[in-house]
Amino acid sequence: MSGDPSELARALAAGMHRFDARLTPEQLDRIARGIDEQRALGAQLAPKKKPLANGVEPLTAVRVDDPGA
């Protein structure tokens, strides 16, 4: 995603200071850009903007390789 982060993303990222006051402006900008990227991905997954029902959730798969195997 190019350009500056949205105002919404900037506001959400700025709220991170409550959790870690040491975040730099560059880190907050990176967080804001990540928020916008995730919102864009969500829009691609739900182009009709229909909300999911409570019992519906995306498939999540986690794989952890055994280093001893």
N, C-alpha and C positions, 0 to 999 in steps of 0.2 A: 504494500500500500504506500502510495507516495503522498507528499504534501504534509501539511501540519495536522496534528491530531485534532479531533473535534473538541468543542467546548465541553461536551458531556464527558469525554474521555479524560480531558485535562482536570475536570472537577473531581472525578473519581480517583485519579492518580494523586491529586493534591490531598485527598483524604487519607492517603497512606501515611502521611506525617504523624497521624495519631498513633500509628503502630511502630514507626521507626523514624524519628526526627533527623536521623543522620543521612537520609536519602538525598542525593544530590539532584540538582535540576536536570542533569542529563539522565539520571536513572528514572526520574519522574516522567520525563519525555518518552523514554523507552517503554515504561509501563503504559502510558497513554496510547502510544502507537500499538502496543499489543492488545489493548482493550478494543481499539478500532478494528484491528485485524480479526479478532474473534467475533465481533459483531457482524463484520462483513461475511465471515464464514457461516455464521448462523443464518444470515439472510439468504445465502445460497441453499442452505438445507431446507428452509421453509419459505420458498418464494411467494406462496399464497398467504403468508402471515397467519396461518391457522394455528392456534395454540394446541399443544399436545394435551391429551387427557392425562389425568393424574397417574394412571397405571402405566403409561407409555414412557419409555426412556430409551435412549440410544444404546446400542449394543456396545459393551465395553469388554475388550479382551486385553489381558495382561500376560506377558510371557517373561519369565525369569529363568535364564539359563543357569544350570548348576555348574559353578566353576570347577567342582571336583569330578565332574563326569567326563 
